[in-house]
Amino acid sequence: MNLPTWITLSRLLGLPFLFYFLNHPTPLYRWISVTIFLIGAATDWVDGYVARRLNQVTELGKFLDPLVDKLFVLAPLLSLLQLGEISPWGVFLILGRELMIAGWRVNPNLSGNTSIQGANIWGKLKTVSQIIAITILIAPRPSSWNLPSIIMFWVSVILTLVSGIIYLLPPKDTHSESE
């Protein structure tokens, strides 16, 4: 257990508060939820930065970080689903992709790799799109923002699926057959 891992685990502390405030969706509680969510999103960047900066990248950290990220994304999505603000299909697709990739990443028999892989650029784009979509969806917003927030949600669903497909594709061979 090192500092980056503790930072990763600190995100879990925000989850009960997110559930509470989003299940009592007053404008004030929604702004509090946005704040908690954005702080959690920022700590996702901070733990990776600290791990690389202090040379404390560990297999435990590479396992825990995406797991905590998934919980931190799914918590507000489940609350928004319960409130009827987003499609169950979108949440199902995100959840399915996340579970599939989580299993793929940690099972060497599936990936052919004994170490846990880090996120690629598509995984990072997926994460950013989810953060933007969830932030817009949980913020109190005028009805004129309903359509843009749903569009952003579906963009994040699409990027989630694309990143999952790309993750599962076999790696490109760096050597050509002519060599």
Helices and strands as residue ranges (DSSP letters): H 3-22, H 27-53, H 59-82, H 88-106, H 108-111, H 121-138, G 143-145, H 146-168
